[in-house]
Amino acid sequence: MRKFLAGLISIICIQYSYSQINNTKIPYYPNEKVDFSLMYGIFKIGDAYLEFTYDKKCPGAYIHAYAANTGLVKFIKDICFIYECCMDTVTGLPISDSRVLIEGDYVDINTVYYDRLSRKDSSLVYSTKTDTVVVPKNIYDLLSGFYHYRANFLGDNLPLNHTVSTTTFFIDEVWDLTIRYCGKETIKTNYGNVECLKIKPVTIIGHFFRTSEAMTIWITNSGNYIPVKFSVELKLGTLYGYITNYRGLSINILK
């Protein structure tokens, strides 16, 4: 179940990042919050949200992802996964990030700090679990990478099967990913029918993923490119996430 919720946060955030920051937009989504309902078949198994604010908790932008089980699953065992990032508002890169897993009486906390000044050709990452790690210079964490992707690499005229190579530091490892654009689809939401960009990040076979294309994410093809739906093909079925509420720059999610 721990791997399940860690993967769930990965789905919500799409796990995008880039190693280039020159001539790109700095993410700006003040007071944005996207709520999701998590469904397994016809059963609701949890809630999740993704939030971007300017908070006193950090000197930059505060990004917060949250997922927790509900209903019968919560009755069996109470599980909550929290992922936070402090993003530099000048570069868009992470200053620090932290992950908290609560599973019943078990609590696991890990905090990561990014040092981009000590080395010219690379950066240092200080993790409470892995000590010091040398990583690529402009590496992103999961959350800051997602917002960087939203701000710079989505658009109406993307060529079909266009792929993006990405680099992230997640769960104490440097993880190179490939994300493939699969075209447009109209998705039914509680805001109405929405034209979306369909994206598939490559997944690692094993754990709970059946194939290398087990994830699908739908992001609005208008306004702020808001994630409205995702699915994950698991070994025992398919997990879905549906948007239930949105707050942010765009009052109408359709615009």
N, C-alpha and C positions, 0 to 999 in steps of 0.2 A: 504493500500500500504506500510505503514511503516513495518508491520509485514512481508509482502511479501519480501521486500529487506533484512530484518534481517534474514529471513529464507534462502534467497538466499546466503548470506555470509556463513551461516551454511552449505549449500550444498557444496559450493566450498571447504570449509575447512574440510568437513567430520565430524567435531566435535569429534575428537579422543583425548584421553589423558589417561595417566596411573599414578598410585600413587607410582610406584616403579622406582627409577632412578639408583639404583646400577647395575653395570655390563651392562650398556646400552651405545649405541653410542650417542654422541652428534651430533645433526643435523648439517650438513655442506653442504650448497647448495649456494655457493657464486655467486652473480649476476644472480641468477635464476629468470626468469619471465615466467609465463604461462598465455597466453591470451585466453579468451573464447568469443564466440558469443552466445547470449541468444536467444532462439527461443521458440515461443508459437504457435504450429501448424506450418504453413508455414510462419509466420510473425516473423521477427527479432524485438525483443523488447528492447534489451540492449546489453551492453558490460561489461565484467568483467576481472579482472586479479588478480593474486596472485604472490607476489614478495618477495624474500629473499636477503638482501644485508647487508654489513657492512657499516653502515652509521653514520655520525656524529650526527644524531638525538638522538642516545642513546649509552651507553657504551658497548653494546653487539651487537647481531645480530638484525637487523631491519626487521620485517616482515610486509608486507603491503597487505591488501586485499581491493579491490575496485569493486563496482558494480554501474551502472547507466543506466537509461533508454535512449532509442534513438528513432528516427523516430516519428511516430504518438503519441506514449505514451508520449514522451518528450514534444510534442506540447501541449498535454492536461495538463500535469503538470511535471515540471522538478524535478527529484528525484535522489539523489546520496547517497550511503552508503559507508563509509570508516571505516575500522577496522585496527588498528595498534598494534603491540606488540614489546616491547624491550625484547629480550631473553638473559639470562645469558649464555655465551658460555662455562662456566665451568660445569654447572649443566643441562643446557637445559631448565630450568624453567623460567617463565616470571618474569621480574623485574617490568614491568608496561604494561598496555594496554589501549587503548582509542577507543571509537566509536563516529563517527560523522554522523548524519543523516541530510540531507538537503532536504527539501520538499517545493519547492517554496520559500516563504519568511520565512518559519519555519526552525530553526536550533536547533538541540538537540545534546549536547556534554556531554560525560561522560568519566572520566578518573579513572583508578584503579591502585593502588600501592600495591605490595606484600611485607609483612614484614615476613621473615622467621627466624629472630634472637631472637625476643622477647619471644617466647614460645618454649619449647623443644618438645612438643608432637603435636603441630599444628602450623598453620600460621595465620597471621592477614591480612585481605584485607581492604584497605582504599579506599572507593568509594566516588566520589563527590555526589552521589545520595543516598547511603545507609549508609554513615558513616563507622563504623568499623564492620567487620564481621569475626568471627572465622571459619576457614576452615581447611580441612585436610592438613597435613604438606607439602606434595609434590604435591599440586594441580597445574594443568596446566590451562592456558586460552585456548581459541579455537585454536589460530594459533600455539602457541608453541606446543600444544598437537598434532596437525596434523603432524608437522615436526618430532616430537618424534616418532610418529607412523610409518611414512614413513621410518625412519632410522632404526627401530628396529623390527617391527612386521609384515612385509610383506615378502613373500617368495614363491618359486615355489612349495613347498611341504606342503602347509597348508591343513589340513583335511577339507573335506566338512562340512559346517555348524559350523565350529569352531567359537566360540563367545568370545568377549573380553569385560569385564566390565570396564568402563572408568569413570573418574571423571573430570569435568570441572567447571570453574567459568565463566558463560556467562550470560549477561543481569542481573547482580547483584544477581545471584542465584548459589548455588552448584547444579550441574546437573549430575546425574549418568546416563550413557548411556550404551547400549549394541550394539555391531557391529557384524554382522554375515557375514562370508565368504560364498559365494554362487557358487564358482567354477570359471572356466575360460571361456572367450568368445573372439572371434576375432572381433575387432571393426574397421570399415572403417574410416580412417581419411585422412586429406590432406597430411599426411606423408606416406600414404599407409595403408595396413591392419596390425593391431597391436594386438598381443595376450595380453589380459588384465585379471586382477583379478577383479572379480565382488563382490562388497561389499554392504551390506544393513545396514545402521545404523537405529536403532529403532527411530521412530518419534512419537510425541504426537498427538493423534487424536483431531481434532478441529482446530481452526484458519483457516488454509488453507490446512491441511493434511487430506486426506480422511481415511487413514488406518495407522496402526503402522509400516507398511513397505512401505511407500510412496516414499522413496528415494532409488535410485540406483546409485552407482558410479563405474566407470570403471577406473582402474589404470594399467599402463603398467607393464607387468610381465618381465621386463628387465631394466637394467641400474638403474635409480634413482627412479623407481616407480612413474611415472608422471601421474597425473589425466588427462584423455583425454576426458571424457564424463561424464555427469550426467543427471539424469532425476528425476522429481518430479511429482507425480500424485496429481493434484489439483482437487478441487470440480468441476471446469468448464473446465478441460482439463489437458494436460501434458506439463510441462515446460522442455525444453532440453537445455543443455549447451554443446557446442562443442569446442574443442581446435582449435585455429586458428594460434597460433604462440608459439614457445618455444625458450627460451634462457637459457643456463646453462652449467653445467659441461659436459653433453653429447651433442655433436654436432648433432648426429643422434638419434632421439627419439626412433628408432627401436633397438638401441643397449644399 
